[in-house]
Amino acid sequence: MAMEASEIEKLIRQGLPDAEVTMRDLAGDNNHWHATVVSESFRGKSRVQQHQMVYAAIGAPMGGVLHALALQTEVPKA
């Protein structure tokens, strides 16, 4: 069972309300995703901490229904 991009975006935005999320389907199968997440919440955090914040926002589906997510995190450009 695949997870739609809109579902992933919704979960990320619920956990990181200020996030700008851009999703890209890597394989054309609605099952392998790349997410770019831009959030002020990431400022001062390591890349690992930023990714952990996104994974926490996604919650239970991560590693289950959602098993392939390439992730790029950034702070907003000043």
N, C-alpha and C positions, 0 to 999 in steps of 0.2 A: 504494500500500500504506500503510495507516494504522498508527500506533503506539498501542498500548493505554496507558491511564493507568497501569496497574500496572507496565508496562515502564519508563515515564518515571520513576515514583516510585522504582523499584528502582535505576536508574542514579544518580539524585540521592542516594539514601541510601548507595550504595556510595562515592560521592565525598565526601559530607558526612554521616558516620554519625550525628551528633546532630540532623540535620534533621527537622523536622516538615513534611510535604508534604501539601498539599491540592490536588487536581486538580479542574478544572471543564471540562466539554465546552461550548465556546462556541457551536457550531453544530449540535450533535446528530448529528455525523457521525463521531465518534471520530477527527477529523483536525485540529481547531482547538482548542487547549488553553489554559487559563489555569492557571498553577501559583503557589500561594502557598508560599513556602519560608521557614521560620523556623529560624535556626541561630545559636548562640553564635559560630560561626566568622566571622560577618559583623561582629561588633563591631569598631569602629574602621576599618572598610573603607568606601570610597565606594560609592554605589549601583552605579556602573559596575563596580567591582571585585567586588561581590557577584554581579552578573549574570554576570560572566566566570567566577566560581567555579562557578556552576550550569551554564553552558554547557560548561565543562571537564569537569564530572562526567558530563554527558550524552554528551559525546564525539562520535564520528563520526556518529551519527544526526542531530545538530543540523544543519539546513540540507539534509539529504537526506531520509530517511524522515520525520523530524520537521521540518516546514517552517513550522509556525504555532504559536508558543508565546508567549503573553503572560505576563509574569513579574512577580511582586511578591515582594520579599525584605524580611525584617524580622529584627531581633534579638529574642530572647525578652523579654517584659515582665518587669520586676523585681518 
